[in-house]
Amino acid sequence: KLVLTAAPLVAAYEPRTGAELWRVDDAIGGEIGSSAAFTANILFCANQYSRLAAIDISSGRIVWQHEDDLPDAPSPVAEGNLLILPTSFGRTTCFDATNGKKLWQHKTRYGSYASPIVADGKIYLLDQKGAMTILKMDAKLVVLGTAALGEECSATPAFAGGRIYIRGKQSLFCVEER
């Protein structure tokens, strides 16, 4: 399925034919800044001043929703039965993806325009001041560490070949384990 978000609707299409499979006409509102996330047969669309809609990918039915601490720039990520919902004002919330139960919330001093990345069972959160917080991808909040780059950052990090690439305001950083 190909899924498109365009406030106020979310729609799924058959990529080969272009046939619309389902549509949710009032899924989210406002200006869409974040991309959708997917896990456990559920699509997650969220936008600040609107709502988070958890949509069953097979039927297009909203299975749960949430209306607080929504993203405006960073996109949610999901893996297994967990959904990570970031904000640009510093709150990151973890939900049980299947039922919407809030599992934990982590607050940083500076929010993030960069989307979180999930890799190797860890969540990488890069804030606007260039501090990377690493959390365990788990139903319980576990902070594994924080590292500061010493430079403002807005871009989402990229992971490739065992390295993390981070574009700062003035520099491109490459981090690898030795």
C-alpha positions as CSV (number, residue, x, y, z in Angstrom):
1,K,0.0,0.0,0.0
2,L,1.0,3.6,-0.7
3,V,-0.2,6.0,2.0
4,L,-0.5,9.7,1.6
5,T,-1.2,12.3,4.2
6,A,-2.7,15.7,3.2
7,A,-4.7,17.5,5.9
8,P,-7.4,16.7,6.6
9,L,-7.2,13.3,5.0
10,V,-5.1,10.2,5.0
11,A,-5.6,7.7,2.1
12,A,-4.1,4.4,1.0
13,Y,-3.6,3.4,-2.6
14,E,-2.7,0.3,-4.5
15,P,0.7,1.3,-6.0
16,R,0.4,-0.7,-9.2
17,T,-3.0,0.6,-10.2
18,G,-3.5,3.8,-8.3
19,A,-6.8,2.5,-7.0
20,E,-7.8,4.1,-3.7
21,L,-8.1,1.4,-1.0
22,W,-9.5,3.5,1.8
23,R,-9.7,7.1,3.0
24,V,-10.1,8.8,6.4
25,D,-11.4,12.3,5.6
26,D,-10.9,13.9,9.0
27,A,-7.8,12.1,10.2
28,I,-5.6,15.1,11.0
29,G,-5.8,18.9,10.5
30,G,-3.5,21.9,10.4
31,E,-0.3,22.1,8.4
32,I,1.4,18.7,8.0
33,G,5.1,18.8,9.0
34,S,5.7,15.2,10.1
35,S,5.7,12.0,8.2
36,A,3.6,9.0,9.1
37,A,5.0,6.0,10.9
38,F,4.0,2.3,10.7
39,T,4.2,-0.8,12.9
40,A,1.9,-3.6,14.2
41,N,-0.4,-3.2,11.2
42,I,-1.1,0.4,12.3
43,L,-0.3,3.7,10.6
44,F,0.4,6.7,12.8
45,C,-0.3,10.2,11.5
46,A,0.1,13.2,13.8
47,N,0.2,17.0,13.6
48,Q,0.4,19.7,16.3
49,Y,-2.9,21.5,17.0
50,S,-4.7,18.4,15.6
51,R,-4.3,14.9,16.9
52,L,-2.5,11.6,16.6
53,A,-4.6,9.1,14.6
54,A,-3.7,5.4,14.8
55,I,-5.2,3.9,11.7
56,D,-5.7,0.2,11.0
57,I,-3.8,-0.2,7.7
58,S,-6.1,-2.9,6.4
59,S,-9.5,-1.2,6.9
60,G,-8.7,2.6,7.3
61,R,-10.5,2.6,10.7
62,I,-9.1,4.8,13.4
63,V,-8.3,2.4,16.3
64,W,-7.2,5.0,18.8
65,Q,-6.2,8.7,19.0
66,H,-4.3,11.1,21.2
67,E,-4.4,14.9,21.4
68,D,-1.6,16.1,23.6
69,D,2.2,16.8,23.0
70,L,2.0,16.4,19.2
71,P,4.8,17.0,16.7
72,D,5.1,20.0,14.4
73,A,8.4,19.3,12.7
74,P,9.9,15.9,13.8
75,S,8.2,12.7,12.7
76,P,7.1,9.8,14.9
77,V,8.9,6.5,14.7
78,A,7.6,3.0,15.5
79,E,9.0,-0.4,15.9
80,G,7.5,-3.6,17.3
81,N,4.6,-2.6,19.6
82,L,6.1,0.8,20.5
83,L,5.4,4.3,19.0
84,I,7.8,7.2,19.8
85,L,6.2,10.6,19.4
86,P,8.6,13.6,19.5
87,T,8.0,17.3,19.7
88,S,10.0,20.4,18.9
89,F,9.5,21.7,22.4
90,G,11.3,18.9,24.2
91,R,8.8,16.2,25.1
92,T,9.1,12.7,23.6
93,T,6.3,10.2,24.5
94,C,6.3,6.4,24.1
95,F,3.0,4.7,23.5
96,D,1.9,1.1,23.2
97,A,1.2,1.1,19.5
98,T,-1.6,-1.3,19.7
99,N,-3.9,0.4,22.2
100,G,-2.5,4.0,22.8
101,K,-1.5,3.5,26.4
102,K,1.1,6.1,27.3
103,L,4.1,4.2,28.6
104,W,6.6,7.0,29.4
105,Q,7.5,10.5,28.6
106,H,11.0,12.0,28.4
107,K,11.7,15.8,28.6
108,T,14.8,17.5,27.3
109,R,15.7,21.2,27.8
110,Y,15.7,21.9,24.1
111,G,13.3,20.4,21.7
112,S,14.1,18.8,18.3
113,Y,13.3,19.6,14.7
114,A,15.2,16.4,13.8
115,S,13.2,13.2,13.8
116,P,14.2,10.4,16.2
117,I,16.0,7.4,14.7
118,V,15.6,3.8,15.9
119,A,18.7,1.6,15.4
120,D,20.0,-1.4,17.2
121,G,17.3,-1.3,19.9
122,K,18.0,2.3,20.7
123,I,16.2,5.7,20.1
124,Y,18.5,8.5,19.1
125,L,17.1,12.0,19.9
126,L,19.1,15.0,18.6
127,D,18.0,18.3,20.1
128,Q,18.3,21.8,18.6
129,K,21.4,22.6,20.6
130,G,23.2,19.5,19.3
131,A,22.9,17.1,22.2
132,M,22.2,13.5,21.3
133,T,20.2,11.6,23.9
134,I,20.1,7.8,23.5
135,L,17.2,5.9,25.0
136,K,16.5,2.2,25.1
137,M,13.6,1.2,22.7
138,D,11.6,-0.3,25.6
139,A,8.2,0.0,27.3
140,K,10.1,1.5,30.3
141,L,12.1,4.7,30.1
142,V,15.9,3.9,30.1
143,V,18.3,6.7,29.3
144,L,21.5,5.1,28.0
145,G,23.5,8.4,27.7
146,T,23.8,11.9,26.2
147,A,26.6,13.4,24.1
148,A,26.9,17.0,23.0
149,L,28.3,18.0,19.7
150,G,28.9,21.6,20.7
151,E,26.9,23.0,17.7
152,E,23.3,23.6,16.9
153,C,21.5,20.9,14.8
154,S,18.2,20.8,13.0
155,A,18.6,17.9,10.6
156,T,17.7,14.3,11.2
157,P,20.8,12.1,11.6
158,A,21.6,9.4,9.0
159,F,22.8,5.9,9.9
160,A,24.9,4.0,7.3
161,G,27.7,1.5,7.4
162,G,28.0,1.5,11.2
163,R,28.3,5.3,11.3
164,I,26.1,8.1,12.3
165,Y,26.2,11.3,10.1
166,I,25.0,14.5,11.7
167,R,24.7,17.8,10.0
168,G,25.3,20.7,12.4
169,K,24.8,24.3,11.7
170,Q,28.4,24.6,10.4
171,S,29.9,21.1,10.4
172,L,29.2,17.6,9.2
173,F,30.0,15.0,11.9
174,C,30.7,11.3,11.5
175,V,30.5,9.1,14.5
176,E,31.6,5.5,14.6
177,E,32.4,2.9,17.3
178,R,36.0,1.8,17.4
